[in-house]
Structures are given as C-alpha cells and as structure tokens.
Amino acid sequence: MLEDITETALVFRLDCWVEDYNKERKAKHWILIEMLERFKSKDIGIPFPT
C-alpha cells in the first residue's frame, strides 16, 4: 500500500504474516534483501538526497 509521497521518497507499507514470531526479524531481512536484488536486476537505483 502506498502510504505517502514525499520530496525524496515513495513510502509503502507491506504487511506480512509470520507463522513463528521468533522468525520475524529474519523474514523482514529476507524481504528487504529480495527487494533490493530485484531492483538491481531491473537497473532501478535508489537515490540518496544530497
């Protein structure tokens, strides 16, 4: 879900269900790494404000 559009970002919200709460951090890590890898495979860069 798109939550906000700012001067330097599109802010999305992603809700996920994790069967074992103790694995929440590992699941979040996996999702973020997967997103970065897919962006990279499509030559989508993430600019940083200067």
C-alpha positions, -999 to +999 in steps of 0.1 A: +000+000+000+013+034-009+013+054+023+030+087+014+048+106-013+075+129+000+101+151-017+126+123-016+106+090-013+076+069-021+067+053+012+050+020+010+036-003+037+038-040+035+020-062+060+032-098+062+022-127+084+050-148+100+040-182+115+067-181+142+071-146+158+107-155+167+115-155+129+101-121+123+134-103+120+148-130+097+117-127+075+120-089+073+157-092+064+148-117+036+121-095+022+143-064+021+172-082+005+149-097-021+135-063-029+170-048-033+181-077-056+150-073-078+155-036-081+192-042-090+182-068-116+159-042-133+186-015-131+165+005-106+187+026-083+179+042-050+190+078-050+201+094-018+194+131-010+223+154-012 
